[in-house]
Amino acid sequence: MNPKIEKLIKLFAKLPRVGMRGGQRIALSILQDKTGRGAALASAIIDAVENVAPCPNCGVLTTRGAGACEYCRDAARANGMLCVVRDLSDVWTLEKSSVFHGRYHIIGGLLSGAAGILPQDLNISNLTSRIADEKISEVIFALPNTVEGKTTQHYIMSVLDGNSDVAFTELASGVPLGGDLDYLDDGTLSLAFGGRKSV
């Protein structure tokens, strides 16, 4: 196999949920395409990598150098609610369902001894200052209903323990054990958000 093609396949295969067969299919599709989509894709990837960065406040991807993201700048979202999520796909899921209209905080993963993910690997260092600066009255945990998700939630709650005026809540009914937000339909997500419970 041509080493350039092999390199391309291996890079695609490293993407989440792709694997070697998926990497081969994607690479072949791009290389055999006659419409110029491959070059357009390469250009879009380079543009995004060079010009997109995490919001310094919440972690949502935004234009590099623009400061706070659209959610942090939106005054209508300054309603005292802060939703803690694992990653950007969770933000997109919640936004698509229109069940939440406050601000977000992406922690960028879940604590896991097996995977070697420690507290310092997560984006939680500025949570305490955000709660004070943004007058947060409720922190909503929308983390996966897994051992890692619950461990991460309890750790964050212990870090924020001094904020006695803040209510901690989590999603309620409809989120199955081991469930991710990505796999929930809008109706289930709405019920889970509406019935959130104190923790």
C-alpha angles and dihedrals in degrees: 000000000000107000092227091055091044090052091050092050092049092050093050090045090060091061116103114277094359110098128174097301092048090046090054093049093049093046093048092047092053096042094047095044113112098191098078094250091130093059090044090051092049090049092048092050092050091046092050095045091050098041108031125078138158118277106255089225107046108003098245111142112254140154110306112252094013093108117218120025127245093269094051092046094049106101091197088066093057090097098127095261122118120184116205112209136172100235147347094274088064090054090051091049092051093045092050091053093047092218096126130049104172131085130294138224118197112203094188100229144349131275109263129166091194093054093039094240109152132183092264089059091062129080098244104110094098098042094098093051091045091054091053098039096044095039093238113191099174130037110197117200111213095172125138115282092242136112090261092048093050092044090052092047093051092047092052091047089053090051091050094042093116092064097089093167092061123092116217116210137170135200113278135197120012099039106106124214106277091016127151124205090235091071099047122100120231094256094052091045091050091052091047092051095042092050097043114150137212118263 
